[in-house]
């Protein structure tokens, strides 16, 4: 057990560090190629921050633990909204001005409804995986077009200030090293998490929803809080929305493509409704239907309370089984 815990801790540490290395390297290369800061932020950074979840999903599915991958996708979305956004807005209330984010929120809600239709039969098939993968390509293409069209969006200036200035050779090395360490740390994390699930006699789904989901959301927590303190409020919320879109389309696609089959018990009845409900709550509280969106400390407390309740529900589910 101690070895498995050590593997998880080391896996998380290197996963977080390598993801940051990977994203900074890719962003610097793109910046040196005169790519639009908004395009870098929406597509490259958005994809890169979900790379840990995607790689965990690949290894978990390949190792015969698709429940861990599914749990990581849904759990990460729940954690991003309820914990990350809850903690951030308790510390710094967020004002949302970006028109792109206001268009992303309904898209995220629509993706959640598509996933509900896929899950309703109790299975995750390769056809579902293909649909999700195609959806990811379409959304990335849409984000790219928005970035090229909306150069005056508030997000553009915020991203431009945050992009690293690194020479291309060094950035290329960072990108390669970051990717290699991402691969190794993801494999180590999945190994430790799967073994703990077996030793504790609980499902890999629960491990994915809790330990792995919270761990892989730590980069979003750090990035979102830092962005909020720097008054980059649109980036702070954009981190959450972008990550959740990539989780639903990119992360969920891997268990569907690699290890299709029946959904683990509890996903359809418990976890997906929570994910959809929190996404809807985010839309209602953050959209700003007649003006700029605003997330107050009170709204942050609501999100954080939801996270605590959900973790209690998971605990009771695990102990009951």
C-alpha positions as CSV (number, residue, x, y, z in Angstrom):
1,X,0.0,0.0,0.0
2,X,2.8,2.4,0.9
3,X,4.5,1.8,-2.5
4,X,1.2,2.5,-4.3
5,X,0.7,5.7,-2.3
6,X,4.3,6.8,-3.1
7,X,3.7,6.0,-6.8
8,X,0.6,8.2,-6.8
9,X,2.3,11.1,-5.1
10,X,5.4,10.9,-7.3
11,X,3.1,10.5,-10.3
12,X,1.1,13.6,-9.4
13,X,4.2,15.7,-8.7
14,X,5.8,14.9,-12.1
15,X,2.5,15.1,-13.9
16,X,1.8,18.6,-12.8
17,X,5.4,19.7,-13.4
18,X,5.7,18.1,-16.8
19,X,2.3,19.5,-17.9
20,X,3.4,23.0,-17.1
21,X,6.7,22.3,-19.0
22,X,4.8,21.0,-22.0
23,X,2.3,23.8,-22.2
24,X,5.0,26.5,-21.8
25,X,7.2,24.9,-24.5
26,X,4.3,24.6,-26.9
27,X,3.1,28.1,-26.2
28,X,6.5,29.7,-26.6
29,X,7.1,27.9,-30.0
30,X,3.7,29.1,-31.2
31,X,4.4,32.6,-30.0
32,X,7.8,32.6,-31.8
33,X,6.0,31.6,-35.0
34,X,3.7,34.7,-34.6
35,X,0.6,32.7,-33.8
36,X,-2.2,34.8,-32.3
37,X,-2.0,34.9,-28.5
38,X,-5.8,34.2,-28.4
39,X,-5.3,31.1,-30.6
40,X,-2.4,29.9,-28.4
41,X,-4.5,30.4,-25.2
42,X,-7.7,28.8,-26.5
43,X,-6.3,25.9,-28.4
44,X,-2.7,25.1,-27.3
45,X,-3.0,26.0,-23.6
46,X,-6.6,24.5,-23.4
47,X,-5.4,21.2,-25.0
48,X,-2.2,21.1,-22.9
49,X,-3.9,21.6,-19.6
50,X,-6.1,18.6,-20.3
51,X,-3.1,16.5,-21.4
52,X,-2.7,14.8,-18.0
53,X,-6.3,13.7,-18.0
54,X,-6.0,12.4,-21.6
55,X,-2.9,10.4,-20.9
56,X,-4.3,8.9,-17.7
57,X,-7.4,7.9,-19.7
58,X,-5.2,6.2,-22.4
59,X,-3.2,4.2,-19.9
60,X,-6.1,3.3,-17.7
61,X,-8.2,2.1,-20.6
62,X,-5.3,0.2,-22.1
63,X,-4.6,-1.5,-18.7
64,X,-8.2,-2.7,-18.4
65,X,-9.5,0.1,-16.1
66,X,-11.8,2.2,-18.2
67,X,-13.8,3.1,-15.1
68,X,-10.8,5.0,-13.9
69,X,-10.7,7.0,-17.1
70,X,-14.4,7.7,-17.1
71,X,-14.3,8.7,-13.5
72,X,-11.3,11.0,-14.2
73,X,-13.2,12.8,-16.9
74,X,-16.4,13.3,-15.0
75,X,-14.7,13.8,-11.7
76,X,-12.3,16.4,-13.2
77,X,-15.3,18.4,-14.5
78,X,-17.0,18.3,-11.1
79,X,-13.8,19.3,-9.3
80,X,-13.0,22.1,-11.8
81,X,-16.4,23.7,-11.2
82,X,-17.2,22.9,-7.6
83,X,-13.7,22.9,-6.0
84,X,-11.5,25.0,-8.3
85,X,-14.0,27.7,-9.2
86,X,-15.5,27.6,-5.7
87,X,-12.2,28.2,-3.9
88,X,-11.1,30.8,-6.5
89,X,-14.2,32.9,-6.3
90,X,-14.2,32.7,-2.5
91,X,-10.8,34.3,-2.6
92,X,-11.3,36.7,-5.6
93,X,-14.8,37.3,-7.1
94,X,-14.7,37.1,-10.9
95,X,-16.0,39.5,-13.5
96,X,-16.5,37.9,-17.0
97,X,-16.4,40.1,-20.1
98,X,-15.2,37.8,-22.9
99,X,-17.7,37.2,-25.6
100,X,-15.9,34.0,-26.5
101,X,-16.5,32.6,-23.0
102,X,-20.2,33.5,-23.3
103,X,-20.3,31.4,-26.4
104,X,-18.3,28.6,-24.9
105,X,-20.6,28.1,-22.0
106,X,-23.7,27.0,-24.1
107,X,-21.4,24.8,-26.1
108,X,-20.2,23.0,-23.0
109,X,-23.8,22.6,-21.9
110,X,-24.7,21.1,-25.3
111,X,-21.7,18.7,-25.1
112,X,-23.0,17.5,-21.7
113,X,-26.4,16.8,-23.3
114,X,-24.8,14.8,-26.1
115,X,-22.9,12.8,-23.5
116,X,-26.2,12.1,-21.7
117,X,-27.7,10.8,-24.9
118,X,-24.7,8.5,-25.4
119,X,-24.8,7.2,-21.8
120,X,-28.5,6.6,-21.7
121,X,-28.2,3.1,-23.0
122,X,-25.7,2.2,-20.2
123,X,-22.8,1.7,-22.6
124,X,-19.9,3.6,-24.1
125,X,-19.2,2.3,-27.6
126,X,-16.6,2.9,-30.2
127,X,-19.2,4.9,-32.2
128,X,-19.5,7.1,-29.2
129,X,-15.7,7.5,-29.1
130,X,-15.6,8.5,-32.8
131,X,-18.4,11.1,-32.2
132,X,-16.5,12.5,-29.3
133,X,-13.2,12.6,-31.2
134,X,-14.8,14.3,-34.2
135,X,-16.5,16.7,-31.7
136,X,-13.1,17.6,-30.3
137,X,-11.7,18.4,-33.7
138,X,-14.8,20.5,-34.5
139,X,-14.6,22.5,-31.3
140,X,-10.9,23.1,-31.7
141,X,-11.5,24.3,-35.2
142,X,-14.3,26.6,-34.0
143,X,-12.0,28.0,-31.2
144,X,-9.3,28.6,-33.9
145,X,-11.8,30.6,-36.0
146,X,-13.0,32.6,-33.0
147,X,-9.4,33.4,-32.1
148,X,-8.7,34.8,-35.6
149,X,-11.9,36.7,-35.7
150,X,-12.1,38.1,-32.2
151,X,-8.7,39.8,-31.8
152,X,-10.2,42.5,-29.6
153,X,-11.7,40.1,-27.1
154,X,-10.6,40.8,-23.5
155,X,-9.1,37.3,-23.4
156,X,-6.6,38.2,-26.1
157,X,-4.8,40.9,-24.0
158,X,-4.8,38.7,-21.0
159,X,-3.2,35.8,-22.9
160,X,-0.6,38.0,-24.5
161,X,0.6,39.1,-21.1
162,X,0.9,35.5,-19.8
163,X,2.7,33.9,-22.8
164,X,6.3,32.9,-22.0
165,X,9.2,34.4,-23.9
166,X,11.6,31.5,-24.5
167,X,14.0,30.8,-27.4
168,X,12.7,28.2,-29.9
169,X,15.5,25.6,-29.2
170,X,14.9,25.7,-25.5
171,X,11.1,25.7,-25.9
172,X,11.4,22.6,-28.2
173,X,13.4,20.8,-25.5
174,X,10.9,21.8,-22.9
175,X,8.1,20.4,-25.1
176,X,9.8,17.1,-25.7
177,X,10.9,16.6,-22.1
178,X,7.5,17.6,-20.8
179,X,5.8,15.1,-23.1
180,X,8.1,12.2,-22.1
181,X,7.7,12.9,-18.4
182,X,3.9,13.3,-18.9
183,X,3.8,9.8,-20.4
184,X,5.9,8.2,-17.6
185,X,4.1,10.0,-14.7
186,X,0.7,9.2,-16.1
187,X,1.6,5.5,-16.3
188,X,2.9,5.6,-12.8
189,X,-0.2,7.3,-11.5
190,X,-2.5,4.8,-13.1
191,X,-0.5,1.9,-11.8
192,X,-0.7,3.2,-8.2
193,X,-4.3,4.2,-8.4
194,X,-5.4,0.9,-9.8
195,X,-3.5,-1.1,-7.2
196,X,-5.1,1.0,-4.4
197,X,-8.5,0.3,-5.8
198,X,-7.8,-3.4,-5.8
199,X,-6.4,-3.4,-2.3
200,X,-9.2,-1.3,-0.8
201,X,-11.8,-3.3,-2.6
202,X,-13.5,-0.3,-4.2
203,X,-14.1,0.4,-7.9
204,X,-11.6,2.1,-10.1
205,X,-14.4,4.5,-10.9
206,X,-14.4,5.9,-7.4
207,X,-10.6,6.2,-7.4
208,X,-10.9,8.1,-10.8
209,X,-13.7,10.4,-9.4
210,X,-11.7,11.3,-6.3
211,X,-8.0,10.8,-6.0
212,X,-7.1,11.0,-9.7
213,X,-9.7,13.7,-10.6
214,X,-8.6,16.0,-7.8
215,X,-4.9,15.4,-8.5
216,X,-5.1,16.1,-12.2
217,X,-7.2,19.2,-11.5
218,X,-4.4,20.7,-9.3
219,X,-2.8,22.6,-12.3
220,X,-6.2,24.2,-13.0
221,X,-6.6,25.1,-9.4
222,X,-3.1,26.8,-9.3
223,X,-3.6,28.5,-12.7
224,X,-7.1,29.7,-11.9
225,X,-6.2,31.3,-8.6
226,X,-3.1,32.9,-10.0
227,X,-5.1,34.4,-12.9
228,X,-7.7,35.7,-10.6
229,X,-5.2,37.4,-8.4
230,X,-3.6,39.0,-11.5
231,X,-7.0,40.3,-12.4
232,X,-7.1,38.1,-15.5
233,X,-10.7,37.0,-14.7
234,X,-11.6,35.9,-18.2
235,X,-8.5,33.5,-18.2
236,X,-9.5,32.2,-14.8
237,X,-13.0,31.2,-15.9
238,X,-11.7,30.2,-19.4
239,X,-9.3,27.7,-17.8
240,X,-12.3,25.9,-16.3
241,X,-14.6,26.0,-19.3
242,X,-11.9,25.0,-21.8
243,X,-10.6,22.2,-19.6
244,X,-14.2,20.8,-19.1
245,X,-14.8,20.9,-22.9
246,X,-11.6,19.0,-23.6
247,X,-12.3,16.5,-20.8
248,X,-15.8,15.6,-22.1
249,X,-14.6,15.3,-25.7
250,X,-11.0,14.3,-25.5
251,X,-10.7,12.3,-22.3
252,X,-14.0,10.4,-22.6
253,X,-13.1,9.4,-26.2
254,X,-10.2,7.2,-25.1
255,X,-12.1,4.6,-22.9
256,X,-14.8,4.5,-25.7
257,X,-12.2,3.8,-28.4
258,X,-9.8,1.6,-26.4
259,X,-12.1,-0.3,-24.0
260,X,-15.7,0.1,-25.0
261,X,-18.4,-1.6,-22.9
262,X,-20.9,-1.2,-20.2
263,X,-20.7,1.9,-18.0
264,X,-19.6,1.3,-14.4
265,X,-22.3,1.2,-11.8
266,X,-23.2,4.7,-10.5
267,X,-22.1,6.7,-13.6
268,X,-25.6,7.2,-15.1
269,X,-27.5,7.4,-11.8
270,X,-25.1,9.5,-9.8
271,X,-22.0,11.0,-11.5
272,X,-23.3,12.2,-14.8
273,X,-26.3,14.0,-13.2
274,X,-23.9,15.8,-10.9
275,X,-21.7,16.8,-13.8
276,X,-24.6,18.1,-15.9
277,X,-26.2,19.8,-12.8
278,X,-23.0,21.7,-12.0
279,X,-22.4,22.6,-15.6
280,X,-26.0,24.1,-15.7
281,X,-25.3,25.9,-12.4
282,X,-22.2,27.4,-13.8
283,X,-24.1,28.5,-16.9
284,X,-26.8,30.2,-14.8
285,X,-24.5,31.8,-12.3
286,X,-21.7,33.0,-14.6
287,X,-23.3,33.8,-18.0
288,X,-24.5,37.3,-17.3
289,X,-27.6,37.3,-19.5
290,X,-28.0,41.1,-19.7
291,X,-24.5,42.3,-18.7
292,X,-21.0,41.0,-17.9
293,X,-21.0,37.8,-16.0
294,X,-20.1,37.9,-12.3
295,X,-19.2,35.2,-9.8
296,X,-19.4,36.5,-6.2
297,X,-18.1,34.9,-3.0
298,X,-21.6,33.7,-2.3
299,X,-21.7,31.9,-5.6
300,X,-18.3,30.4,-4.8
301,X,-19.6,29.2,-1.5
302,X,-22.4,27.5,-3.4
303,X,-20.0,25.7,-5.7
304,X,-17.8,24.6,-2.8
305,X,-20.8,23.3,-0.8
306,X,-21.8,21.2,-3.8
307,X,-18.3,19.7,-3.9
308,X,-18.5,18.7,-0.2
309,X,-21.9,17.2,-0.7
310,X,-20.8,15.2,-3.7
311,X,-17.7,13.8,-1.9
312,X,-20.0,12.7,1.0
313,X,-22.3,11.0,-1.5
314,X,-19.3,9.2,-3.0
315,X,-18.1,8.1,0.4
316,X,-21.5,6.7,1.3
317,X,-21.6,4.9,-2.1
318,X,-18.2,3.4,-1.5
319,X,-18.9,2.3,2.0
320,X,-22.3,0.9,1.1
321,X,-20.8,-1.3,-1.6
